[in-house]
């Protein structure tokens, strides 16, 4: 029985750098969007003022804010 192997070409440093920059940019955009959405929930006109919805909006805005700040912090890299 014979096994044939195909050598995998090494990755170039430029490819890894480009992928890292792209992922950091995506994390920064998503984090900024989530952070702005957290505050935008309270600025939206015409929203119902029911107390039950206010509690849901508070929980959702906290989730968006924490998620957005985690994404922004993750986009900073290994600093």
C-alpha positions as YAML, in Angstrom:
chain: A
units: angstrom
residues:
- id: 1
  name: UNK
  ca: [0.00, 0.00, 0.00]
- id: 2
  name: UNK
  ca: [1.38, 3.38, -0.98]
- id: 3
  name: UNK
  ca: [0.45, 6.79, 0.36]
- id: 4
  name: UNK
  ca: [0.96, 9.84, -1.76]
- id: 5
  name: UNK
  ca: [1.25, 13.24, -0.13]
- id: 6
  name: UNK
  ca: [0.96, 16.62, -1.68]
- id: 7
  name: UNK
  ca: [3.05, 19.31, -0.06]
- id: 8
  name: UNK
  ca: [1.08, 22.29, 1.18]
- id: 9
  name: UNK
  ca: [2.63, 25.55, 0.04]
- id: 10
  name: UNK
  ca: [3.58, 27.83, 2.94]
- id: 11
  name: UNK
  ca: [1.41, 30.85, 3.56]
- id: 12
  name: UNK
  ca: [2.95, 34.15, 2.76]
- id: 13
  name: UNK
  ca: [3.14, 36.71, 5.57]
- id: 14
  name: UNK
  ca: [1.25, 39.20, 3.42]
- id: 15
  name: UNK
  ca: [-1.79, 36.90, 3.21]
- id: 16
  name: UNK
  ca: [-1.94, 36.54, 6.99]
- id: 17
  name: UNK
  ca: [-1.52, 40.28, 7.46]
- id: 18
  name: UNK
  ca: [-4.30, 41.08, 4.99]
- id: 19
  name: UNK
  ca: [-6.67, 38.63, 6.64]
- id: 20
  name: UNK
  ca: [-5.88, 40.05, 10.07]
- id: 21
  name: UNK
  ca: [-6.50, 43.60, 8.92]
- id: 22
  name: UNK
  ca: [-9.77, 42.59, 7.29]
- id: 23
  name: UNK
  ca: [-11.02, 40.83, 10.43]
- id: 24
  name: UNK
  ca: [-10.02, 43.78, 12.60]
- id: 25
  name: UNK
  ca: [-11.90, 46.15, 10.29]
- id: 26
  name: UNK
  ca: [-15.01, 43.93, 10.37]
- id: 27
  name: UNK
  ca: [-14.89, 43.73, 14.17]
- id: 28
  name: UNK
  ca: [-14.52, 47.50, 14.41]
- id: 29
  name: UNK
  ca: [-17.49, 48.15, 12.10]
- id: 30
  name: UNK
  ca: [-19.71, 45.59, 13.86]
- id: 31
  name: UNK
  ca: [-18.71, 46.89, 17.29]
- id: 32
  name: UNK
  ca: [-19.39, 50.49, 16.31]
- id: 33
  name: UNK
  ca: [-22.76, 49.53, 14.85]
- id: 34
  name: UNK
  ca: [-23.80, 47.62, 17.95]
- id: 35
  name: UNK
  ca: [-22.70, 50.46, 20.23]
- id: 36
  name: UNK
  ca: [-24.62, 53.03, 18.20]
- id: 37
  name: UNK
  ca: [-27.67, 50.75, 18.09]
- id: 38
  name: UNK
  ca: [-27.61, 50.51, 21.89]
- id: 39
  name: UNK
  ca: [-28.08, 54.26, 22.17]
- id: 40
  name: UNK
  ca: [-30.31, 54.48, 19.10]
- id: 41
  name: UNK
  ca: [-32.94, 52.28, 20.71]
- id: 42
  name: UNK
  ca: [-33.70, 55.09, 23.14]
- id: 43
  name: UNK
  ca: [-33.66, 57.86, 20.53]
- id: 44
  name: UNK
  ca: [-36.14, 56.20, 18.17]
- id: 45
  name: UNK
  ca: [-39.26, 58.37, 17.90]
- id: 46
  name: UNK
  ca: [-42.67, 56.80, 18.19]
- id: 47
  name: UNK
  ca: [-41.56, 53.94, 20.37]
- id: 48
  name: UNK
  ca: [-44.09, 52.70, 22.83]
- id: 49
  name: UNK
  ca: [-43.65, 53.92, 26.41]
- id: 50
  name: UNK
  ca: [-44.96, 50.78, 28.08]
- id: 51
  name: UNK
  ca: [-42.96, 49.78, 31.18]
- id: 52
  name: UNK
  ca: [-42.66, 46.18, 29.95]
- id: 53
  name: UNK
  ca: [-41.09, 47.34, 26.69]
- id: 54
  name: UNK
  ca: [-38.77, 49.69, 28.56]
- id: 55
  name: UNK
  ca: [-37.33, 46.74, 30.46]
- id: 56
  name: UNK
  ca: [-36.83, 44.79, 27.23]
- id: 57
  name: UNK
  ca: [-35.21, 47.82, 25.60]
- id: 58
  name: UNK
  ca: [-32.90, 48.20, 28.60]
- id: 59
  name: UNK
  ca: [-31.80, 44.57, 28.42]
- id: 60
  name: UNK
  ca: [-31.34, 44.71, 24.65]
- id: 61
  name: UNK
  ca: [-29.38, 47.94, 24.78]
- id: 62
  name: UNK
  ca: [-27.10, 46.55, 27.50]
- id: 63
  name: UNK
  ca: [-26.54, 43.42, 25.39]
- id: 64
  name: UNK
  ca: [-25.72, 45.57, 22.32]
- id: 65
  name: UNK
  ca: [-23.43, 47.85, 24.32]
- id: 66
  name: UNK
  ca: [-21.46, 45.02, 25.92]
- id: 67
  name: UNK
  ca: [-21.26, 43.12, 22.63]
- id: 68
  name: UNK
  ca: [-20.14, 46.23, 20.75]
- id: 69
  name: UNK
  ca: [-17.48, 47.10, 23.29]
- id: 70
  name: UNK
  ca: [-16.19, 43.50, 23.19]
- id: 71
  name: UNK
  ca: [-15.92, 43.70, 19.40]
- id: 72
  name: UNK
  ca: [-14.11, 47.05, 19.55]
- id: 73
  name: UNK
  ca: [-11.75, 45.72, 22.21]
- id: 74
  name: UNK
  ca: [-11.12, 42.60, 20.13]
- id: 75
  name: UNK
  ca: [-10.35, 44.75, 17.10]
- id: 76
  name: UNK
  ca: [-7.46, 46.37, 18.95]
- id: 77
  name: UNK
  ca: [-5.44, 43.22, 18.53]
- id: 78
  name: UNK
  ca: [-2.83, 42.07, 21.02]
- id: 79
  name: UNK
  ca: [-2.25, 45.44, 22.65]
...
